[in-house]
Every structure is written in structure tokens, then in C-alpha cells.
């Protein structure tokens, strides 16, 4: 590292290429949901792979219905507290949250921050087909990573535009040698126009978390020059847009750079990312939240402890990381800021309400400790 470069705590300069490029022994038994060998190879060769039509419309409909109920709950709370004057019940899932957010900026963030796995979300996270595919990527001992995300991309709402990043840049350094396999599920068609994912092909091969900056809203930022310098990628040939049909899943690792561009349509793009790792590897979330075991060959009757997983509200934990809740001991349900320990790992080069709230909470905690 040059003398004039900022020495970010999150940058170690150490890579683990074998972790992210070595395919594990493949199952000898054929199971529903297993992806073709060529797709498994592609995952380890380029860092991601798309499996079209992984889920049927019937399999996803309960999850969509669950989202509709959550949106209805947000609308009712905003209406009851006088923040909106219209419930917009006549609009469907592709529009209603946008209408709410247009009237009260922050409705989308309320959904993102709910952080609760409904029964339908749990069923998707632990779906047997999905676990069978994940087994091909990380092996048979499968745990849910502490972090999963609701991904509504609303036109004109910058908090849903995610810049270039590596997922591991958000995690603690002790987990840099852990492969985390993400399954990003498309609930409706995702297109270039509505903000599909874009990946940097081969950007995982060095197995290294490179320098990020903080923050675009609350998102870390990874610049093109850094990717070219550290990862040796070519923007002209390695940057790849990945539109997907509804029901398709894109599988990717935690060190592959990716982003999603702005939604330029008038409808919401919907997705969810679910993360998995080998049981016994570091959870990677600063000791604030742990995952749970989903599959263990030695425990064929294992029932995942979703209640324990869901009791660890990550957004509350992130807030507590800097300051112990609000003065009355409650968390403000209308607080739409997001901050977390990743903001301490990287140089702050851009301020936002999220970054400023983080710094305010950090300063308040420092004062209380003196």
C-alpha cells in the first residue's frame, strides 16, 4: 500500500483464492433443486451463476402475499399516526409501497428495516430445493448466515440504489476466509431498466476484500479504479448485467463485486437475498447476531430454530452497537436511518443522514462512557 493511501481497518491485503474458487465434493444422490454441473462450475469460475425458473409462480406467491401484508401493516401505522392520508389499497405490490413512500418518505425504509422472517419467508429460506442447490456450493453442513435482506428497488428512491461493493466488506475481518453463498430470488422479472444486478466477472478469484469507502446513503462504495488495481478486472469485458425472469435465482459469493443500478421504470422491482455458510465458520457480524443450523447430515430430523434467529433483530443490534436505544428504552419505529459497524471499517468520504446519525450515536456513546 502506498504511503499516501488511507489504511482502512477493513483492508488486510490478504486473499483466500482457494476458498472462493474450489468446488466442494458434489452430492452422490440426485435431489430436487440441484443445479447443473455446468452452473456449479460457473459459480466457482466467474463468481456467480443464474439459474432460470428455479421457483414456480405457485411457490413464490405465498412470499409475495406475505410482503403485501407487511406493506399493509406499514400503511396502517402511517395512517394511524397521521403521516399519510391515503392507504392506497387499490394498488398492487409493484406500486403500493412507492405510493406510500411518495407521500411519506421513509415507507420503503420501514419495510427494509422490519427485519422479521414471516412464516413464508422462513419457508423460502429453508426451502429444500434451495438447500439442495446450496449444498453443491458449500457442502452438506448448512447454516443460515446472520444477514438476509428484503430488496425492493423503488424508482427515485436512492436508498434502494446499491453501489459497487463486496458483501464481505460489511462483515467483520475474522470472516474474510469464509465462503458465504447468497441466493438472490427474483419475485418479478428484473430488467436493466428496473435495476437488475450487475456483477464483475472473475472479481472473486483473488479471494480478497479490497478498499471500500463510506458511504452512499448507508451503503459502502467500491470504485472502479480500485477493482482494476487490486483485482485485475477489465470493465469493458468483465462488467455483466444480469436480468432475470421471475422465479429465477442468482447464486453468488461474498467477495464478488456487484451492484444494482437505479430503477428507471414506474414500478417496483422486488427481490430477496438469502445467505448461507458452512456450519462452524465465523458468523461475521461482530458478535451481534449469529446464524442457525439449517441442515446437518448427522441430524436428519433437525428443525431450524427460527424463533432464536428472528429474536436477534439486526437493526436494533446495529443501533445498540453505538448507543443503547433511545432515552425511553424503546426503538423508534419511524426512524428510517440505518447505520452499523461497517462504517468504522472504511474511510468516510461522503456524508448522509445515515452516516451523520452513526457519528452522532457514536459520539453520544463515547460521552456516556466517560
Buried (B, 14 or more C-beta within 10 A) or exposed (E): EEEEEEEBEBBEEEBBEEBBBEEBEEEEEEEEBBBEEEBBEBBBBBBBBBBEEBBEEEBBEBBBEBBBEBBEEBBEBBBEEEBBEEBBEEBEBBBBBBBBBBBBEBBBBBBBBBBEBBEBBBBBBBBEBBBBBBBBBBBBBBBBBBBBBBBBBBBEBEBBBBBBBBBBBBBBBEBBBBBBBBBBBBBBBBBEBBBBBBBBBBBBBBBBBBBBBBBBBBBBBBBEEBBBEBBEBEEEEBBEEBBBBBBBBBBBBBBBBBBBBBBEBEBBBBBBBBBBBBBEBBBBBBEBBBBBBBBBEEEEEEEBEBEEBBEBBBBBBBBBBBBEEEEEEEBEEEBBBBBBBBBBBBBBEEEBBBBEBBBBBBEEBEEEEE
